[in-house]
Amino acid sequence: MKILIAEDSATSRLMLQEVLKNLEHRVLVAKDGNEALEIFQKEEVSLIISDWIMPGPNGLELCKQVRATRRPRYVYFILLTAMEGKSNYMEAMEAGVDDFINKPFDTDQLRARLNVAERIINLQVQVKQLQGILPTCSVCKKIRDKNNQWVPIESYIHQRTEVDFSHSYCPDCLKAAMKEMEKY
């Protein structure tokens, strides 16, 4: 994933950057909220890890501005903070934060949170694909998948969701089928 770090502490920023690179993520780094916004406006990132308290827009303000952009792809937002308490948690959730990591961060916990983030991001991509335009044959209604293979629409959707299909006739098709049967 391409991850943007927004952290004013040079030590925390470098540690986080190294851990993320070792986990094979592409990392962009900002030393404050303003720099993070500049990078965000220029780059497509999948995830932002932001300190809560930092110069410029703080982590909550940064999250609100990210959410206000309404990009086509969802950006997962993790708040890195030493702040605790239910009221802080609720304030952050209302701002649009997806998850939290306490300072000082634990590498295993970070890896677990990134795994969850990646699953959610991938699911959102799949949902967008299902909501988007699908190349469909005008005659047989098969769909062209990512491997350029034509598959029945039922198979395509069933492989990507938990949807099962039952088949029946709509009233118009039933009338047409009955008229066709009357000819014989």
C-alpha positions as CSV (number, residue, x, y, z in Angstrom):
1,M,0.0,0.0,0.0
2,K,1.0,3.6,-0.4
3,I,0.9,5.1,3.0
4,L,1.3,8.8,4.1
5,I,2.7,9.4,7.5
6,A,2.0,12.8,9.2
7,E,4.1,13.0,12.3
8,D,6.0,16.0,13.8
9,S,8.4,14.0,15.9
10,A,11.4,13.1,13.8
11,T,12.2,10.0,15.9
12,S,8.6,8.6,15.6
13,R,8.5,9.6,12.0
14,L,11.7,7.7,11.1
15,M,10.8,4.7,13.2
16,L,7.4,4.4,11.6
17,Q,8.8,4.9,8.2
18,E,11.4,2.1,8.6
19,V,8.8,-0.3,10.0
20,L,6.4,0.4,7.1
21,K,9.2,0.0,4.5
22,N,10.3,-3.3,6.1
23,L,6.6,-4.4,5.7
24,E,7.1,-3.5,2.0
25,H,4.8,-0.5,1.9
26,R,5.5,2.6,-0.1
27,V,5.8,5.5,2.3
28,L,5.4,9.2,1.9
29,V,6.4,11.4,4.9
30,A,5.1,14.7,6.2
31,K,6.4,16.5,9.2
32,D,3.1,18.4,9.9
33,G,-0.5,18.7,8.9
34,N,0.1,21.3,6.2
35,E,2.8,19.2,4.5
36,A,0.5,16.1,4.8
37,L,-2.3,18.0,3.0
38,E,0.0,19.1,0.2
39,I,1.2,15.5,-0.4
40,F,-2.4,14.2,-0.1
41,Q,-3.5,16.6,-2.8
42,K,-0.8,15.5,-5.2
43,E,-0.6,11.7,-4.5
44,E,-3.1,8.8,-4.4
45,V,-2.6,7.2,-1.0
46,S,-4.5,4.2,0.4
47,L,-3.8,4.9,4.0
48,I,-2.8,7.8,6.3
49,I,-1.2,7.4,9.7
50,S,-1.3,10.7,11.5
51,D,-0.3,12.0,14.8
52,W,-3.1,13.6,16.7
53,I,-1.2,16.6,18.1
54,M,1.0,18.3,15.5
55,P,1.5,21.7,13.9
56,G,-0.8,22.9,11.2
57,P,-4.0,21.0,11.0
58,N,-3.8,18.4,13.8
59,G,-4.7,14.8,13.1
60,L,-8.5,15.3,13.5
61,E,-8.5,18.4,11.3
62,L,-6.4,16.5,8.7
63,C,-8.9,13.6,8.8
64,K,-11.8,16.0,8.3
65,Q,-10.2,17.6,5.3
66,V,-9.3,14.2,3.8
67,R,-12.9,13.1,4.2
68,A,-14.2,16.4,2.7
69,T,-12.3,15.6,-0.6
70,R,-14.6,12.8,-1.5
71,R,-12.1,10.9,-3.6
72,P,-13.3,8.0,-5.6
73,R,-11.2,5.6,-3.6
74,Y,-11.6,5.5,0.2
75,V,-8.6,6.5,2.2
76,Y,-8.2,4.6,5.5
77,F,-7.1,6.8,8.4
78,I,-5.2,5.7,11.5
79,L,-4.6,8.1,14.3
80,L,-1.4,7.7,16.2
81,T,-1.8,9.1,19.7
82,A,-0.9,9.1,23.3
83,M,-4.3,10.5,24.2
84,E,-6.7,8.1,25.8
85,G,-10.3,8.1,27.0
86,K,-13.7,7.5,25.7
87,S,-14.4,11.2,24.9
88,N,-11.2,11.4,22.8
89,Y,-12.1,8.2,21.0
90,M,-15.6,9.4,20.2
91,E,-14.3,12.8,19.0
92,A,-11.9,11.0,16.6
93,M,-14.5,8.6,15.3
94,E,-16.9,11.5,14.6
95,A,-14.1,13.2,12.7
96,G,-13.8,10.2,10.4
97,V,-10.9,8.3,11.9
98,D,-11.0,4.5,11.2
99,D,-8.6,3.2,13.7
100,F,-6.1,4.1,16.5
101,I,-2.6,3.1,17.4
102,N,-1.2,4.2,20.8
103,K,2.2,5.8,21.2
104,P,4.7,4.4,21.5
105,F,3.5,2.0,18.8
106,D,4.0,-1.7,18.9
107,T,5.2,-3.1,15.6
108,D,3.0,-6.3,15.8
109,Q,-0.1,-4.2,16.6
110,L,0.7,-1.9,13.7
111,R,1.1,-4.8,11.4
112,A,-2.3,-6.2,12.5
113,R,-4.0,-2.8,12.0
114,L,-2.5,-2.5,8.5
115,N,-3.8,-6.0,7.6
116,V,-7.3,-5.0,8.7
117,A,-6.9,-1.7,6.7
118,E,-5.8,-3.5,3.6
119,R,-8.7,-6.0,3.8
120,I,-11.2,-3.1,4.2
121,I,-9.6,-1.1,1.3
122,N,-9.7,-4.2,-0.9
123,L,-13.4,-4.9,-0.1
124,Q,-14.2,-1.3,-0.9
125,V,-12.5,-1.6,-4.3
126,Q,-14.5,-4.8,-4.9
127,V,-17.8,-2.9,-4.0
128,K,-16.8,0.0,-6.3
129,Q,-16.2,-2.5,-9.1
130,L,-19.6,-4.1,-8.6
131,Q,-21.2,-0.6,-8.5
132,G,-19.3,0.5,-11.6
133,I,-19.8,-0.2,-15.2
134,L,-19.3,-3.8,-16.1
135,P,-18.5,-4.8,-19.7
136,T,-21.6,-6.9,-20.6
137,C,-22.6,-8.8,-23.7
138,S,-25.7,-7.3,-25.2
139,V,-27.0,-10.7,-26.3
140,C,-26.1,-13.3,-23.7
141,K,-25.5,-10.9,-20.7
142,K,-22.1,-12.4,-19.8
143,I,-19.6,-10.1,-18.1
144,R,-15.9,-9.7,-19.1
145,D,-13.8,-10.2,-16.0
146,K,-10.4,-8.8,-15.2
147,N,-8.8,-11.8,-17.0
148,N,-10.7,-10.7,-20.2
149,Q,-12.8,-13.9,-19.9
150,W,-16.6,-13.8,-20.5
151,V,-18.4,-15.4,-17.6
152,P,-22.2,-15.6,-16.7
153,I,-23.3,-12.6,-14.6
154,E,-24.4,-15.0,-11.8
155,S,-20.9,-16.5,-11.6
156,Y,-19.2,-13.1,-11.7
157,I,-21.3,-11.7,-8.8
158,H,-21.3,-14.9,-6.8
159,Q,-17.5,-15.1,-6.8
160,R,-17.2,-11.6,-5.4
161,T,-20.1,-11.5,-3.0
162,E,-22.3,-13.8,-0.9
163,V,-25.2,-13.3,-3.3
164,D,-26.9,-16.4,-4.7
165,F,-29.4,-16.2,-7.6
166,S,-32.8,-17.9,-8.0
167,H,-34.3,-17.6,-11.5
168,S,-37.8,-16.9,-12.4
169,Y,-39.8,-14.9,-15.0
170,C,-40.7,-11.3,-14.7
171,P,-44.3,-10.6,-15.8
172,D,-43.4,-9.3,-19.2
173,C,-41.1,-12.3,-20.1
174,L,-43.8,-14.7,-18.7
175,K,-46.4,-13.2,-21.1
176,A,-44.0,-13.4,-24.0
177,A,-43.1,-17.0,-23.2
178,M,-46.8,-17.9,-22.9
179,K,-47.5,-16.2,-26.3
180,E,-44.6,-18.1,-27.8
181,M,-46.0,-21.4,-26.4
182,E,-49.5,-20.7,-27.8
183,K,-48.0,-20.8,-31.3
184,Y,-47.3,-24.5,-31.0
